[in-house]
Amino acid sequence: MDLNGASAIVTGGASGIGEACVRLLAKRGAKVVIADIQEDKGQALAKEVGGAFCKVDVTNTQDIINAAEMAKSMGPVRALVNSAGIGWAQRTVGKDGTYDSAANIDAFKKVIAINLVGTFDCIRIVGTAISLSEPLA
């Protein structure tokens, strides 16, 4: 896929797998929007690869829209990489047999909000931005 002149958005792009995706997309000619909550790392990486940083909490639709608009201003939006996510090891069942020691449901709801709902929200918002781009020749 020719990405020269196109823009791409990478959520969670300031570190880990997302950072690797940012570097690869930039190497292939894309103008990359690093959409992350880690401002210092994201801004430094954007400067290094010639991209842009947008502070994005994927549980906030307006943040996602801001990233999509930034990408549109850089070129036709052609790609989204959903790499933002959280998780940690946690027992589901309490070890002492009490309900209070079972897994924290609020922590689980946060994982679902970021990893599932946030991912879907990025797909629907950035997918709309992609649909507004002219088709490739």
Secondary structure, DSSP 8 states (H G I E B T S, - for coil): ---TT-EEEEETTTSHHHHHHHHHHHHTT-EEEEEES-HHHHHHHHHHHT-EEEE--TT-HHHHHHHHHHHHHHS-EEEEEE---------SS-TTS-GGGS--HHHHHHHHIIIIIIHHHHHHHHHHHHHTS----
